[in-house]
Amino acid sequence: MLYFKLPVAEYEFLISIDDAMFKNSENIVQTNNIVQINFKDELQLEDFQADMSGAQVYYGMSPNDELTDIGRRIQDIYDSYFVQKNKMIS
């Protein structure tokens, strides 16, 4: 199983953008100020990555195809928590 941890504030921001953002996760566990997003396999993770990319394009791009503040924040969250800090559970 793959999992990622991110601060509650970042999770809540993503949910505020699209409440179905994590529909492709296995489960979500919140403890204190951290949310752990679990994926059962690479396919679930790939579906989530497609949803994140779609949200960035749909909610985070200007009519001129430039990143807005929302788009930059989505990108920063993705880069910080879903690319650099991925984990595997055996």
N, C-alpha and C positions, 0 to 999 in steps of 0.2 A: 504494500500500500504506500502511496505517496502522500505526503502531507506538507502543508505550509502554515506558518504562523504569521499573523500580522496584528497590529494594534486594533483595538475595538473601533477607534475613531476612523481608521482607514476602511475597515470592513463596513461600518455604518455609512460612510461616504459612498462606497460602491453600491450598496443596497439602495441608497437614496437615488442613485442614477438609474438603476434597473433592478427591481426587486426579484427578478429571475436570474440575476447574474450567476448565482451559485447552484442553479438547478441541476447541473451535471456533476455535483460533488456527491460523494458517498454519505458524508455527514459533516456537521459543523459543531464544534465544541467550544464554548466560551468559558474561560476561567479568568477571573479578575479582569485585567485590561488586555488580555490576549485572546484572539480567536484562532483556533486551529481548523483548517479546511482539509478534509481527508478525501482522497481519490482512490478508488479501488484498483485502478490500472491506468496504463498510458492512454487508452482510448477515452476514458472519462476526462483525463487531463487535457487531451487534445481538444475535446469538445468545449471545455472551459476556456482554453486559450482562444478558440474561435469566438466564443461569446465576449471575451474581454476585447478582442480586436474589433468586433462588431460594435460594441458599446463605444469604443474610442472614436470610431468613424461616425456613428450615428449621433452621439451626444457631444463629442468633443472636437468637431471640426467646423470651421466657419464655412460660409458659402464659397469662399475662395480656396477651399481645401487647405486651410492652415489650422494648426492646433490652437484651440482655445485654452483658457485656464483649466477648464474641466478636462480637456484632452490631455494636457500636460500632467495633471494630477493623476489621471488614470495610468498614463505611461510611467510616471515615477513610481506609483504603487506596484505596478506589474514588474518593472525592472528591479525594484528593491526587494520585494517579497516573494515573487513567483519565478524569478530567473536566478537570482543570486543565492537564495536560501532554501532551495528545495531539499527535501529529506525523503528517505526511504525507510519504511518499516518492514522488517522481514517477518 
